[in-house]
Structure formats: structure tokens, C-alpha cells
Amino acid sequence: MTDALNKLVALLELETLEETLYRGQSQDLGFPQLYGGQVLGQALAAAARTVPNERRPHSQHGYFLRPGDPHRPVVYQVDTIRDGGSFTTRRVTAIQKGRPIFFCSASFQSEEASFSHQRAMPNVPAPEALIKNGEAKHERFPGHPIEFVHLPGNPDSGTPAGQCLWFRLSGTLPDDPALHRHLLSYASDFNLLTTSLLPHGIEYRDPKLRIASLDHALWLHQDTRLDDWLLYVIDSPWAGGARGLARGHIYSRDGRLVASTAQEGLTRYAKE
């Protein structure tokens, strides 16, 4: 793995302080506050520490309560709410400076065979072709392993705002399905809420804009790898009242729907 990828993996290797109490380090991505995906991924990793390996997370629902400090560690307290015959439920509270900054519930289930269907993946060019032909915006965070390839246009003309992008973590990750699930939770927060800004011509770094995630929902349908390209199809069906709503579907390269997301956030714009 590259140094940048090693640092990201280490971010999810929590320190055990006590039974059901863990501590994770933080990273500064240059945002005004702690990146929300960090607490999502670390909280899911903390919950998984208390669940048998044969039970995999299928959903995570969280609320962001206070801005986190990217220069301080985060403590995660896990409440073992329920251990049922088919499902296991955990509640996780993320704490900084003695106050909760985030809490979530996470549900785990053993694998079961059943009927199935999925929403089809859009027919879009492969990321390599887009990069080679210069047909899409290719972005990387400095010193970070994640990269994005933004496809031009709105993939769904029925929604006011939408975007489609490929993303991956550059390098080769270990063959640990749990690690890839936690990294997917981490990465699911990128580009989601900002989709609600697209029809208004406002950049998320606009000094007049105050933007922050209020809640986040993630449904994990199937396992996948984060070191191969994934397609994130995002739409924003509504914005108003200084809030924006966004929904996403994440597909593996071979067309499997591996996760779905939803998020509402603050999108307050200062008046002249």
C-alpha cells in the first residue's frame, strides 16, 4: 500500500480503551470541521468490534450533532442494544472534549439466501477511458488516496440536481471484507450533500455558504472492494429551508448495486 493509503487504513484501526470503548485518530482534509465520513467509518468499525464476524453490517443511520475538531482524537462508546436470532443492533456515540459530536445506530445480519432485484447501473464510459480522453474532471485530494472522475451532465433529467462519478482508493488494500465495508462508509460522505448545490451555481467553498451534514444513512447491500473503481450516482430531489436532500446509489464496476445512501444537510447562504 502507498503511504497515503496506509494512513487511511490506520485511521480505522481503533485503540481499545475499555470494553465497548474505543479511540480513533483524526485527519485534517482542509475542511472547516472534521470530515463526516471519518466518524461514519470509525463508528461502524467500533460497532463491528462488538459483533461476531459472521454478522455483517447492512445499515447505518447517524446524526451529526456538533462540528468535530480534525486535530483531536475521537472516542467511540458502543451500546450493545440487541443481539437477536437474525439481527444485531448497536448504538455508537462519538465524543470529543467530553461532548457527543455524532451518534448512529448500526444493524448487522448473518448472510441469508433470498429473492433479489436491483436498480440497474447507468450505461456510462469506463473511468480509464474518461481519463485517457480528457472527457471528465479527474480530482485527487493532496496527500489522500481517494480519487474521483466526474462524468459531465446530469444522469437523471427527472431530478433538479444530479451527478455521476467514479471513485476509488489508489493502491492495493488487504483482502479484508470488513475493512472495505468501513472504508465504504468513510467514502460515502464525499460529494453527496454538495449535489444539492449544483442547480444554484454555488461552490461548496463559497465563503457565503455554510454547509454541514445533519444526518446520513447508508445501506450496505453487497461486499465490494474500495481499491477498484465504484460508480456513485447521486441526485438531489429537493432543497429548501436552508437544507438540502441528496440520495445516492453505489455500483461496482461489474454493475452490482453494492450500497445506497441518503443525507440531509444545512445549506445556508448568507444574504447580501
PyMOL commands that set and color helices and strands:
alter all, ss='L'
color gray80, all
select helices_A, chain A and resi 3-11+36-48+127-133+177-187+193-200
alter helices_A, ss='H'
color red, helices_A
select strands_A, chain A and resi 15-18+21-24+55-64+74-83+87-96+99-110+137-140+146-150+161-169+209-220+230-240+243-252+257-269
alter strands_A, ss='S'
color yellow, strands_A
deselect
rebuild
show_as cartoon
